[in-house]
Every structure is written in structure tokens, then in C-alpha cells.
Amino acid sequence: MSADFFVLLLPSGKGSHVELGIALGLGKRVYIYSSDSEVNDLTATPTFYDVTKVERFTGSFDEFVEKLISHEKVKREDIYEN
């Protein structure tokens, strides 16, 4: 509960989606990673994937990690400036 954000790596089990819902309910930033573009097919994914606080990423895992670090660095700078 003290985490700043939640990362969901796809494919994942059903329990991970319970954790996703809890993270959203707690107002945490959520990042979803999938190696393919299926995560962007809203007809085949849960509604939670399209919530405002959810960032979806596809591609290589290394690129995802770089984007995550960069995104969180900006978020932390914004928080500490305000």
C-alpha cells in the first residue's frame, strides 16, 4: 500500500488483476507491459486497462524499463516541485 506505482506484466494470472484493481482504488499510478500489441485491443482486454491512471506499453522489456524510469523520474520531479 505504500508503493508509488504498480506494474502489471502480461501475460499474468487472474490474481494480478485483483491487485490491479486495488492499486487503482488506492489511486496509484499503473503501468501495464506486454511484449505484443494485444494490450491495446480494448475489445479483448479488461475495462481497467483503459482507466486514466493506466499507462500501457508494448515492445521490448528493456524499452519498457527505460520508459518507466523516465516517466517516474518526471512524476517525482513534479511532486517535489509542487
Contacts in CASP RR format, 6 or more apart in sequence:
PFRMAT RR
TARGET T0000
AUTHOR 0000-0000-0000
METHOD contacts of the structure
MODEL  1
MSADFFVLLLPSGKGSHVELGIALGLGKRVYIYSSDSEVNDLTATPTFYD
VTKVERFTGSFDEFVEKLISHEKVKREDIYEN
1 26 0 8 1.000
3 23 0 8 1.000
3 28 0 8 1.000
4 28 0 8 1.000
4 29 0 8 1.000
4 72 0 8 1.000
4 75 0 8 1.000
5 23 0 8 1.000
5 28 0 8 1.000
5 29 0 8 1.000
5 30 0 8 1.000
5 31 0 8 1.000
5 72 0 8 1.000
6 19 0 8 1.000
6 20 0 8 1.000
6 23 0 8 1.000
6 28 0 8 1.000
6 29 0 8 1.000
6 30 0 8 1.000
6 31 0 8 1.000
7 30 0 8 1.000
7 31 0 8 1.000
7 32 0 8 1.000
7 33 0 8 1.000
7 68 0 8 1.000
8 16 0 8 1.000
8 17 0 8 1.000
8 19 0 8 1.000
8 20 0 8 1.000
8 30 0 8 1.000
8 31 0 8 1.000
8 32 0 8 1.000
8 33 0 8 1.000
9 33 0 8 1.000
10 32 0 8 1.000
10 33 0 8 1.000
10 34 0 8 1.000
10 35 0 8 1.000
10 38 0 8 1.000
10 39 0 8 1.000
11 34 0 8 1.000
17 46 0 8 1.000
17 48 0 8 1.000
20 30 0 8 1.000
20 32 0 8 1.000
20 48 0 8 1.000
21 48 0 8 1.000
23 30 0 8 1.000
24 30 0 8 1.000
24 48 0 8 1.000
24 51 0 8 1.000
24 53 0 8 1.000
24 54 0 8 1.000
27 53 0 8 1.000
28 53 0 8 1.000
29 53 0 8 1.000
29 55 0 8 1.000
29 72 0 8 1.000
29 75 0 8 1.000
30 51 0 8 1.000
30 53 0 8 1.000
30 54 0 8 1.000
30 55 0 8 1.000
31 54 0 8 1.000
31 55 0 8 1.000
31 57 0 8 1.000
31 64 0 8 1.000
31 68 0 8 1.000
31 71 0 8 1.000
32 39 0 8 1.000
32 49 0 8 1.000
32 54 0 8 1.000
32 55 0 8 1.000
32 56 0 8 1.000
32 57 0 8 1.000
33 39 0 8 1.000
33 57 0 8 1.000
33 58 0 8 1.000
33 61 0 8 1.000
33 64 0 8 1.000
34 56 0 8 1.000
34 57 0 8 1.000
34 58 0 8 1.000
34 59 0 8 1.000
35 58 0 8 1.000
35 59 0 8 1.000
35 60 0 8 1.000
35 61 0 8 1.000
36 58 0 8 1.000
36 59 0 8 1.000
37 58 0 8 1.000
38 44 0 8 1.000
38 45 0 8 1.000
39 45 0 8 1.000
39 49 0 8 1.000
39 56 0 8 1.000
39 57 0 8 1.000
39 58 0 8 1.000
40 56 0 8 1.000
40 58 0 8 1.000
42 49 0 8 1.000
42 50 0 8 1.000
48 54 0 8 1.000
49 56 0 8 1.000
55 71 0 8 1.000
57 63 0 8 1.000
57 64 0 8 1.000
57 67 0 8 1.000
57 68 0 8 1.000
END
